[in-house]
């Protein structure tokens, strides 16, 4: 099966490392359904839709964006519904939408630091012709928090920032005790960090510890239990302390 089941209301499509396709989420409500991130290309999104069809699930009316990075957003244009993002994410996407995708422009962004080599390499693997890329902004923008009643289940969106990037948004489904986090707990690759920012990691841990969840769904790892992720994050924090 393309999609894996967490509960009868929550599913995910696992990440693929080869072209840096992240985990995509799906929450089924009685009235509406929501997708978590749209993927890194129309091809990625198409595979997700095939997974829904395979399971007899309807296409989502909404897609929530966890943060601006290309692998989570470049399929927004192809999404057949309404997209939702924080204002911070949307402002960054508005800037990225002006980028050109010629070889020259992509090289210049590597030199300026606007983009990084890891993304450049994987974009070229995912897209046979990067000129096909069309970045768009979200249809609906929220400030810090937004709760969506899907019917029988809620998606609570919260802008939390964190060590990966300032615009990270998490998606909490309290009834199912599931938390989608995008890449929020990763290091910030754009700052070329080798370890987590201690302060940002600590703040992130404090914010998610207060939430009632059992399953933690990361953008580039298999789902983990709450106890597992905190053991891992606390280990990262301790290592960071030792290296300072």
Secondary structure, 3 states (H helix, E strand, C coil): CCCEECCCCEEEECCECCCCECCEEEEECCCCEEEECCCCCHHHHHHHHHHHHHHCCCCCCEEECCCCCHHHHCCHHHCCCEEEEEHHHHHHHHHHCCCCCCHHHHHHHHHHCCCCHHHHHHHHHHCCCHHHCCCCCCCEEECCEEEEECCCCEEEEEECCCCCCCCCEEEEECCCCEEEEECCCCCCHHHCCCCCCHHHHHHHHHHHHCCCCCEEEECCCCCEEHHHHHHHHHHHHHHHHHHC
